[in-house]
Amino acid sequence: MRFMFVGDSMTIGRAGDYTWRYRMWQHLGASFGGPFKIVGPRHELYDTFADAPTSHEYADPGFPQDARGHLAGWGEGWQHMAPLVGPAAGAAKADVLLVSLGLIDLGFYTAADETAANVRRFIAAAREARPGIRMVLLPVIPNVRAESDEPFAAEVARFNELLAKAVADLSTPASPVLLAARPASYDIHRDTYDGTHPNASGEHRLAGEFAAVLHQAWGIGGPYRPAR
């Protein structure tokens, strides 16, 4: 089974991070019980000094190169990934997409309605390339901006409603789409290093939510147990 991570800065990570992708790789290695592969056209972390995705300095240098694949970018959202996901998923023969997108869209690019339209474009493009592909979508976790910016908080809430509707409308038996929940007990003041991007505990919580959906809905892997 071939898994591809799709996301923004929370998923690509910065130089020195483990990333929740790494946590998922560990989890699948411990619980999947069969062959699997992490796929994607990109392998880098974001280098904040270079202001570019050029780093390979993962917190664990033992993270294998062939497990670092992803389709994630700092500052990239649904509108950026919709035209990229088809070619990437097709080339990598992806079976499952684990997707965390939306915060950057709402913060800088598009309002909730247009962002939701890009979700639908993304799903259609992924299926055109891989008709039987499965997808798990994470809702937007409001960041520190939402605590003081009420219109932004309202856009996040509206988008999450539209995301749930898109999943309900578009999921099919042949190509199921599932909506994850906000990770249990996720606290931006404890689980991020800046009110947005996950620290080590946040990485575990994000990976744990994706792992729970995979296990409970499709019997993929087992309950999430953070590696020591």
N, C-alpha and C positions, 0 to 999 in steps of 0.2 A: 504494500500500500504506500502511495506516494503523497506526502503532505506538503502543502505550501503555505507559508505564513505571508499574509498581506497586511500592510499597515503603514502607519505614519511614524513620527519620531518615537512614540512609545514602543514601537516594534523593532525598528532598526537599531535603536540604542545608540549610545555614544561610546567613544573610546574608554576602555576600562570597565564597562558594564559586563555583567553576565548575559543579560537580556532574558525576557520570558521565553524566547525561542529556545535558548539553551536549557531552561527548566523543562520545557516540553520534550525536548530531545532526551533529557535524562529520564523523564517519566515514561516515555514510550519505550525506551530501552529496557526499563525495569518491569514494565507491565504489559506490553503489547502481545508478547508471546508468539511472534512471527516476524518475518522479514518486513522491514519498512525502510523508507528513504525520505529524507528531507530534501525538497527540491526548490529551485527558484533561480533566476538569472543573476541575482546579486548576492554578495557574500560579506560586504564591508559593513563596518560601523561608521557612524558620523564622527568626524573629527572637528571638535568645536574651534580649534585654533586655525585649522585650514578652511573652516566653513564649507566643508565638502565631505561626502561619504567616501573617505580614502583610508580609514584606519582598519587594521586587522588585529588591534590590541584588545582582544577579549580578556575578561578577568581570569578565565581559565584557558591558558594557552593549549591545554589538551583537548579543547573543543575541536573535533575533527573538521578539516576543511570541507569535506563532503557532507557535513551536517549543518553548515552555516548558510545554506542557500535560503533566499527569501525574495519577496517582492515588496519591499518597504522603503520609504524615503522620508527624510526629515523635511517637513513642510509639504508633504504630498497627501492628498485626500482622495475621496471617492472620484472627483472629477479627473484627477490625474491617473488613477488606477483603472478606470473604466476602459480606456483604449489600450491599456497595457496588459490586462489580465488574460485576454484571449490568446494572444501570441505567447505569453509566458506559460500559461497553463497547458497550451497545446504542445509547445516545445518540450516541456518537462513531463508531459503525460501525467499531470496532477490528478489525483483521485479525490482529495479532500482539501478545501481551502479553509484556513482558520484566519478570520478577518477582524481587524480592529481598526476602524476608520471613522472619521466624522468630526472629531473635535476641531481639527485644523480647518476643515471646510467651513464650519459654522463661525469660527473665529476670524477668518480672513477672506473667504472666497464666496460662499453661497449661503443663502438663507435655507431654512428647513425644507421647504417644498422643492427647491431646485436640488438640494443635496439628496433628498429622497428619490428624485428622478434619476440622479446619477447612480444610486444604488441599483435601480431597475436596469439601467444600461449595463452596469457591471455584471449583474446576474445573467443577463441575456448574452453578453459577450463570452462569459466563462462557459456557458452551455453550448454556444455555437462551436467553440473549440473542443469541448469535452462534454458531450450530451449527457453522460451519466454522472457528472461531477456532483459531489456533496459539498455543502458549505455550512459553516457555523459563523454567525455574525454576532459580534459583541456590541451592545448599545454604547452610546457615548457616556463616559463617566464625567460628570461635571467637574471642571477643575477650579482652581482658586479664583479665577475671574468670575465664575458664576456666583460666588459669595457676595460680591459687591455690585455686579452688573445684572440687574433684574431682567432687562430685555434679552441679554445673552442667555441667561438661565432659562428663560421662557422658550427661546429658540431650541435649546438643547432638549427640553422636555417635549416640545412639539415634534422635533425630529425623531426622538425615540418612539413616539406614538406612530409616526409615519413609517419608521423602520419595521415596527411590529406588524403593521398592516401590509407592507410589502412582502414580508416573510409569509404571512398568512395567505396572501394572494398568489404567490409565485411558487411556493413549495409544491413539488410533485413527487409521487412515488418513485419515478425514475431518477429524479435529481432533487433530493430533499434539501431544503434550506431550513436551518434551525436558528432560533434566536437564543443566545445565551442570556444569562442574568448579570446584573452588576455583581461582581464578586462579593461574596458575603463578608461583611465587616470591613470592606475597603474604605480606608480613611485617607484622604489626600494629605493630611497633616502628619500621618505616620507612615504611609505606604508610598510616598513620593519624595524626591529630594528637592522639589521646587514647586509643589502644588499641582504638578501635571505629570511629570515623567516618573515611572516606577523606580523605586529603590529595590533592594533585595527582597524585602517582604512583599512589596507590590508585585514584583516579578512572579513570586510564588502564587500570589492570589490570582493574577491573570491566568497563569498556566493552569492553576487549579480549576478555574471556571471552565476553560475549554476542555480540560480532561474530564470534568464531570459530565458535560454534555455528550462527549464522545462515548463515554462508558454507559451512561444511563439510556441514551437514545439508540445507540448502534452497537453496543457491546464491544467497543474498541478500547483496549487497555483496561485499566482498573481504577479504583479510587485513587485520588492524588495523594501521594505521600512524599513530602519534600525530601530530597536527598540531603544527607548531611555533608 
